């Protein structure tokens, strides 16, 4: 182990193999792990836990993360039958199938709620916390790697702590973190944060040295997903969002440098950010949860002055270049606990512009972010609710169709509501955008159908709306409920509602 990675002399005798460390974890335990999206999560110890499952051990672990994590946990441990219950978000195909098959109990949660519910004891006791770090200081302070998530709380509450020092993570990450722990009510005080670039905490996680029962050296990098080059549809969505924001500036409802931006995760979100590099906007700031490739591009081209998040989630290509550029840009990035990055009060105070991705939305503006055809879990709610409900502007994007045009992503009535019409201000597809502010439900429907629905489905949706107005017993939000149900029955019959 490099001296600069493990600087605390009192902990040097805690070094052990991943196999030895994994033995600390017993059947039916609750384990909190670091990681928020596939960044900053432990790898070596979870792989040893998976081996125990493959060898027939029935561990039945409850696993609590910040958000999604890498395949060493969500895929390998799931395949080995190690995970019995999982909180609070995931994106892995293997885990998703186990959830939808009823093999893993899954609790989908708002990201900002997780730390408080842990501290309040709502989710049970944490037996062991496993945290990935880049280094341990002379005092025994833990320096997280590419994410913080909920692990500062996990470390504080756990009976025992296992530490993975990942030697593939750059030491230059030290100093990028801003760790603050909020007490439970009634002892909570106002959070002294009024600008994304402010620091209000410490650059490390404190931990009782006696709780650290094992330290493992790891050389497995984050399993980052590659970013595909944005296609014409994604760029069209980006163009429509930039057009909307530009008009808001012209109308005097936004300053020239906008307000702090939040963007969801994925290729469409990345395309939106990439579109901003070619826009006229300058001196932007970010107050988000995940900082991905597009954020780094905007920093490097001088468009973003400062970016705050809880996770640095980059493609393999961007990770390689970032290691070289990190010293020059680290002062423009800060990583905080998700309790801060997703805090509803801070989102509202800073006036965040929230841009998130929908699976589908209906003609009244209700958004489904998590369930395919209302029953099959896709990924989960994530942090979209934290930002949507509290942002200055709430924007949702999706392609107008799915499955190569077989399915319309604009539907009469979503079968699962993650974000009700009350929280959704603007919806965007490659066809255009619909500004829903100040419109009643029928006015919303007319605008969404005209501006956002694919031409192949506009007549069908318009016909539904007109007949609903005639036939619905209530005229405020007219629906023909039997027809709504038959819409999804048709998807089931054609096989398009199966696992994505």
C-alpha positions in Angstrom: 0.0 0.0 0.0 1.3 3.4 -0.9 2.3 5.6 2.1 0.2 8.5 0.8 -2.9 6.4 0.5 -2.8 5.0 4.1 -1.3 7.7 6.3 -2.8 6.7 9.6 -0.3 4.6 11.6 -3.0 3.3 14.0 -4.8 1.7 11.1 -2.0 -0.1 9.3 -2.6 -3.3 11.2 -6.2 -3.4 9.9 -5.0 -4.2 6.3 -6.4 -7.5 5.1 -7.5 -9.3 2.0 -11.0 -8.7 0.5 -11.8 -12.3 1.4 -11.0 -11.7 5.0 -13.0 -8.5 5.1 -16.0 -10.1 3.5 -16.2 -12.5 6.4 -17.2 -9.6 8.7 -20.6 -9.7 6.9 -23.0 -12.3 8.1 -26.4 -13.6 7.1 -29.4 -11.2 7.2 -27.2 -8.2 7.9 -28.0 -4.7 6.6 -25.0 -3.3 4.6 -24.6 0.3 3.5 -22.2 0.8 0.7 -20.8 3.9 -0.9 -21.6 4.8 -4.5 -24.0 7.0 -6.4 -24.5 5.8 -10.0 -21.6 3.6 -11.0 -19.0 5.9 -9.2 -17.2 5.5 -6.0 -18.6 2.2 -5.0 -16.7 -0.7 -3.3 -15.7 -3.6 -5.7 -13.3 -6.1 -4.1 -15.4 -7.0 -1.0 -18.7 -7.3 -2.9 -17.0 -9.7 -5.4 -16.0 -11.9 -2.4 -19.6 -11.7 -1.1 -20.8 -12.9 -4.5 -18.4 -15.8 -4.3 -19.9 -16.9 -1.0 -23.3 -16.8 -2.6 -22.1 -18.8 -5.6 -20.8 -21.4 -3.1 -24.3 -21.8 -1.7 -24.3 -19.4 1.3 -27.7 -17.8 1.8 -26.7 -14.4 2.9 -30.0 -12.6 2.3 -28.5 -9.1 2.7 -30.3 -5.8 2.8 -28.1 -3.5 0.6 -28.5 0.3 0.9 -26.6 2.5 -1.5 -26.7 6.2 -2.5 -28.2 5.3 -5.9 -27.3 2.8 -8.6 -23.9 1.2 -8.3 -21.6 -1.0 -10.5 -22.0 -4.6 -11.6 -19.8 -6.0 -8.8 -22.8 -5.3 -6.5 -26.0 -5.0 -8.5 -25.1 -7.8 -11.0 -22.7 -10.2 -9.4 -24.3 -10.2 -6.0 -27.8 -10.4 -7.5 -26.8 -13.4 -9.7 -25.3 -15.1 -6.7 -28.5 -14.7 -4.7 -26.8 -12.5 -2.1 -29.2 -9.5 -2.1 -32.6 -10.0 -0.5 -33.6 -6.4 -0.3 -32.3 -3.3 -2.0 -32.7 0.5 -1.4 -33.1 3.1 -3.1 -32.4 3.1 -6.9 -30.8 0.9 -9.5 -30.1 0.7 -13.3 -28.7 -2.8 -13.7 -30.6 -5.1 -16.0 -29.9 -8.2 -13.9 -31.1 -6.6 -10.7 -34.1 -5.1 -12.5 -35.2 -8.6 -13.7 -34.8 -10.0 -10.2 -37.0 -7.2 -8.8 -39.6 -7.7 -11.5 -39.5 -11.5 -10.9 -40.1 -10.9 -7.2 -36.7 -12.4 -6.2 -35.4 -9.1 -4.7 -37.5 -6.8 -2.6 -37.0 -3.3 -3.8 -37.9 0.0 -2.2 -37.9 3.0 -4.6 -37.2 6.2 -2.8 -36.5 9.9 -3.2 -32.8 10.4 -2.9 -33.0 13.3 -0.4 -35.1 11.1 1.9 -32.6 8.3 2.3 -30.2 9.8 4.8 -32.9 11.2 7.1 -34.8 7.9 7.1 -31.6 6.0 7.9 -30.8 8.4 10.8 -34.4 8.2 12.1 -34.1 4.4 12.1 -37.0 4.0 9.6 -34.9 1.5 7.5 -33.5 -0.5 10.4 -30.1 -0.8 11.9 -26.9 -0.7 9.7 -24.6 -3.5 10.7 -21.7 -2.8 8.3 -20.7 0.1 6.1 -18.4 -0.4 3.1 -16.8 2.7 1.8 -14.4 3.3 -1.1 -11.8 6.0 -0.5 -8.8 7.4 -2.3 -6.9 7.8 1.0 -7.0 7.8 4.8 -5.4 10.8 6.4 -3.0 10.8 9.4 -5.9 11.4 11.7 -7.9 8.6 10.2 -10.3 10.7 8.2 -11.7 9.0 5.1 -11.4 10.8 1.7 -14.2 9.5 -0.6 -13.5 8.8 -4.2 -15.8 9.8 -7.1 -19.0 10.0 -5.1 -20.4 10.7 -1.6 -24.1 9.7 -1.7 -25.3 8.5 1.7 -22.1 6.9 2.9 -21.2 9.6 5.4 -24.4 8.6 7.2 -23.8 4.9 6.7 -20.3 5.2 8.3 -21.7 7.2 11.2 -24.5 4.7 12.0 -22.9 1.4 11.2 -21.6 -0.9 14.0 -18.6 -1.8 11.8 -16.8 -0.1 8.9 -14.8 -1.7 6.1 -12.7 0.5 3.9 -11.5 -0.1 0.3 -8.6 2.1 -0.7 -8.9 2.2 -4.5 -5.5 2.9 -6.1 -7.0 3.5 -9.5 -8.8 6.6 -8.3 -6.7 9.8 -8.5 -5.4 11.3 -5.3 -6.2 14.7 -6.8 -9.8 14.0 -5.7 -8.8 14.9 -2.2 -10.1 18.4 -1.4 -13.1 18.2 -3.8 -15.6 17.0 -1.1 -17.7 19.1 1.2 -19.1 16.8 4.0 -21.8 18.1 6.4 -24.2 15.9 8.5 -27.6 17.3 9.2 -29.1 16.5 12.7 -32.6 15.2 12.9 -35.5 17.5 13.9 -36.0 19.3 16.2 -32.2 20.1 16.3 -31.8 21.1 12.7 -30.6 24.6 11.8 -30.7 26.5 8.5 -28.1 25.3 6.0 -25.8 28.2 5.3 -25.6 27.7 1.6 -26.7 30.4 -0.8 -24.4 29.7 -3.8 -23.4 26.4 -5.4 -19.7 27.2 -5.0 -19.9 27.8 -1.2 -18.2 25.3 1.1 -19.9 24.6 4.4 -18.4 21.3 5.6 -15.2 19.3 5.8 -13.3 17.7 2.9 -13.4 14.2 4.6 -15.7 11.8 6.5 -14.9 11.4 10.2 -15.1 7.9 11.6 -14.3 6.4 15.0 -11.1 4.4 14.4 -12.3 1.5 16.6 -15.2 1.0 14.2 -12.9 0.4 11.2 -12.4 -3.4 11.3 -10.8 -3.9 7.9 -8.9 -2.0 5.2 -8.6 -3.5 1.7 -6.5 -2.4 -1.2 -8.4 -2.4 -4.5 -7.3 -1.8 -8.0 -10.6 -2.2 -9.8 -11.8 1.0 -11.5 -15.4 2.3 -11.7 -17.3 0.4 -14.3 -18.5 3.4 -16.1 -20.9 3.0 -19.0 -19.8 4.5 -22.4 -21.7 7.5 -23.6 -23.1 7.0 -27.1 -22.7 10.0 -29.5 -26.0 12.0 -29.3 -28.3 11.3 -32.3 -30.5 13.7 -34.2 -33.4 13.1 -31.8 -31.4 13.9 -28.7 -30.0 17.0 -30.3 -33.5 18.1 -31.4 -34.6 17.8 -27.7 -31.6 19.8 -26.6 -32.3 22.5 -29.2 -35.9 22.8 -28.0 -34.8 23.2 -24.4 -32.3 25.8 -25.3 -35.0 27.6 -27.3 -37.3 27.6 -24.3 -34.6 28.9 -21.9 -33.6 31.6 -24.4 -37.2 32.9 -24.6 -37.4 32.9 -20.8 -34.3 35.2 -20.7 -35.9 37.4 -23.3 -39.0 37.6 -21.3 -37.0 38.6 -18.2 -38.0 35.5 -16.2 -34.4 34.2 -16.2 -31.0 36.0 -15.9 -28.6 35.8 -18.9 -26.5 33.2 -17.1 -29.7 31.3 -16.2 -30.0 29.8 -12.7 -28.2 26.7 -11.4 -28.8 23.8 -13.6 -29.7 20.2 -12.7 -29.7 17.5 -15.3 -30.7 13.8 -15.1 -28.4 11.0 -16.2 -28.1 9.3 -19.6 -27.4 9.9 -23.2 -30.4 12.3 -23.7 -29.3 14.4 -20.7 -25.8 14.4 -21.9 -26.9 15.6 -25.3 -28.8 18.5 -23.7 -25.6 19.5 -21.9 -23.6 19.2 -25.0 -26.0 21.5 -26.8 -25.3 24.1 -24.2 -21.6 24.2 -25.3 -22.7 25.5 -28.6 -25.3 28.0 -27.1 -24.8 31.7 -26.3 -25.1 31.0 -22.5 -22.1 31.7 -20.4 -21.0 31.7 -16.7 -23.4 28.9 -15.9 -23.5 27.1 -12.6 -24.7 23.6 -11.7 -26.4 22.3 -8.6 -27.2 18.7 -9.4 -26.7 15.2 -8.1 -24.7 13.6 -10.9 -21.9 15.4 -12.8 -21.4 13.5 -16.1 -19.4 14.1 -19.3 -21.4 17.1 -20.5 -20.7 19.0 -17.3 -16.9 18.4 -17.7 -17.1 19.5 -21.3 -18.9 22.7 -20.3 -16.3 23.4 -17.6 -13.4 22.8 -20.0 -14.9 25.1 -22.7 -15.4 27.9 -20.1 -19.2 27.8 -20.1 -19.6 26.6 -16.5 -18.0 28.5 -13.6 -18.9 26.0 -10.9 -20.6 22.6 -10.5 -21.9 21.0 -7.3 -23.1 17.4 -7.1 -22.7 14.2 -5.2 -21.2 12.0 -7.9 -18.7 12.3 -10.7 -20.0 9.8 -13.1 -18.1 9.7 -16.3 -17.6 7.6 -19.4 -14.4 5.5 -19.7 -13.1 8.0 -22.3 -13.8 11.0 -20.1 -12.3 9.3 -17.0 -9.0 8.8 -18.9 -8.8 12.5 -19.9 -10.0 13.8 -16.6 -7.1 12.2 -14.7 -4.8 14.5 -16.7 -7.0 17.6 -16.4 -8.2 17.1 -12.8 -5.6 19.4 -11.2 -6.8 22.3 -13.4 -10.5 21.9 -13.0 -10.9 20.5 -9.4 -11.5 23.9 -8.0 -14.6 24.2 -10.1 -16.2 20.9 -8.8 -17.5 20.0 -5.4 -19.0 16.7 -4.2 -21.4 16.7 -1.3 -23.6 14.2 0.5 -26.9 13.6 -1.3 -28.6 15.0 1.8 -27.2 18.3 0.6 -27.0 17.9 -3.2 -30.7 16.9 -3.3 -32.0 19.0 -0.4 -35.5 20.3 -1.3 -34.9 23.6 0.6 -31.6 24.3 -1.2 -33.1 23.4 -4.6 -35.8 26.0 -3.9 -33.5 28.6 -2.4 -31.0 28.4 -5.3 -33.8 28.4 -7.9 -32.6 25.3 -9.7 -33.7 24.6 -13.3 -34.5 20.9 -13.1 -34.2 18.9 -16.4 -35.1 15.3 -16.0 -36.0 12.3 -18.3 -39.4 10.6 -18.5 -40.4 7.2 -19.7 -43.6 8.8 -20.8 -46.0 11.6 -20.0 -49.7 11.9 -20.6 -51.7 14.6 -22.3 -52.3 16.3 -19.0 -48.6 16.5 -18.0 -48.4 13.6 -15.5 -45.0 11.9 -15.8 -44.0 8.3 -15.4 -40.3 7.9 -14.8 -40.0 4.4 -13.4 -42.5 1.8 -14.5 -43.0 0.1 -17.9 -46.7 -0.3 -18.5 -47.4 0.4 -14.8 -46.0 -2.8 -13.4 -42.4 -3.5 -14.4 -39.8 -1.4 -12.6 -37.3 0.1 -15.0 -34.8 2.0 -12.9 -36.6 4.0 -10.2 -37.5 7.5 -9.3 -34.0 8.6 -8.5 -33.5 12.3 -7.6 -35.9 13.7 -10.1 -38.6 14.2 -7.6 -36.3 16.2 -5.3 -35.6 18.7 -8.0 -38.9 18.7 -9.9 -41.1 19.5 -6.9 -38.8 22.2 -5.6 -37.1 23.7 -8.7 -37.7 27.2 -10.1 -38.5 25.5 -13.4 -39.3 21.8 -13.8 -38.7 20.3 -17.3 -39.2 16.8 -18.5 -37.9 15.3 -21.7 -38.5 12.1 -23.7 -38.4 11.0 -27.2 -42.0 11.2 -28.7 -42.0 7.4 -29.5 -40.3 4.2 -28.2 -39.6 0.8 -29.7 -38.8 2.2 -33.1 -42.1 4.1 -33.3 -44.3 1.3 -32.2 -45.2 3.1 -28.9 -46.1 6.7 -28.3 -44.4 8.2 -25.3 -47.3 10.7 -25.1 -50.3 8.7 -23.8 -53.9 9.5 -22.7 -53.1 8.6 -19.1 -49.9 7.3 -17.6 -50.4 4.0 -15.8 -48.0 5.0 -13.0 -47.5 8.6 -11.8 -44.1 9.6 -10.3 -44.6 13.3 -11.0 -48.1 14.7 -11.0 -49.2 17.5 -13.3 -49.0 20.0 -10.4 -45.1 19.7 -10.4 -44.5 19.6 -14.2 -44.1 23.0 -15.9 -42.6 22.1 -19.3 -42.5 18.9 -21.3 -40.2 18.4 -24.3 -39.7 15.9 -27.1 -37.8 16.2 -30.4 -41.1 17.5 -31.9 -41.1 20.6 -29.7 -41.9 21.8 -26.2 -45.2 22.6 -24.3 -45.1 25.3 -21.7 -47.9 24.2 -19.3 -47.7 27.0 -16.8 -51.1 28.6 -16.1 -53.0 26.2 -18.3 -56.0 24.1 -17.2 -55.9 20.4 -18.0 -57.7 20.6 -21.3 -55.5 23.5 -22.4 -52.5 21.4 -21.4 -53.7 18.5 -23.4 -54.2 20.5 -26.6 -50.7 22.0 -26.3 -48.9 18.7 -25.5 -50.6 16.9 -28.4 -49.9 19.7 -30.8 -46.3 20.4 -29.8 -44.9 17.2 -28.4 -46.7 14.1 -29.7 -45.3 12.4 -32.8 -47.4 13.1 -36.0 -48.2 9.4 -36.3 -50.1 9.6 -32.9 -51.5 13.2 -32.9 -54.8 12.4 -34.5 -55.4 9.4 -32.2 -54.7 11.4 -29.1 -56.8 14.4 -30.3 -59.6 12.0 -31.1 -59.4 10.5 -27.6 -59.4 14.0 -26.0 -62.4 15.2 -28.0 -64.4 12.0 -27.2 -63.4 12.2 -23.5 -64.7 15.8 -23.4 -68.1 14.5 -24.7 -68.3 11.3 -22.6 -66.5 12.0 -19.3 -68.8 12.6 -16.4 -66.3 15.2 -15.1 -65.0 18.0 -17.4 -62.0 19.2 -15.5 -59.8 16.3 -16.4 -61.9 14.3 -18.9 -61.1 10.6 -19.4 -62.7 7.5 -20.9 -61.3 5.1 -18.3 -62.1 1.8 -20.0 -60.3 3.1 -23.1 -57.3 4.1 -21.0 -57.0 0.5 -19.7 -57.4 -0.9 -23.2 -54.5 1.2 -24.4 -52.1 -0.7 -22.2 -53.9 -4.0 -22.8 -52.9 -3.5 -26.5 -49.3 -3.1 -25.5 -49.5 -6.3 -23.5 -50.9 -8.2 -26.4 -48.3 -7.0 -28.8 -45.5 -7.9 -26.4 -44.2 -4.3 -26.1 -44.7 -4.1 -22.3 -42.1 -6.8 -21.6 -38.8 -6.3 -19.9 -36.9 -3.4 -21.6 
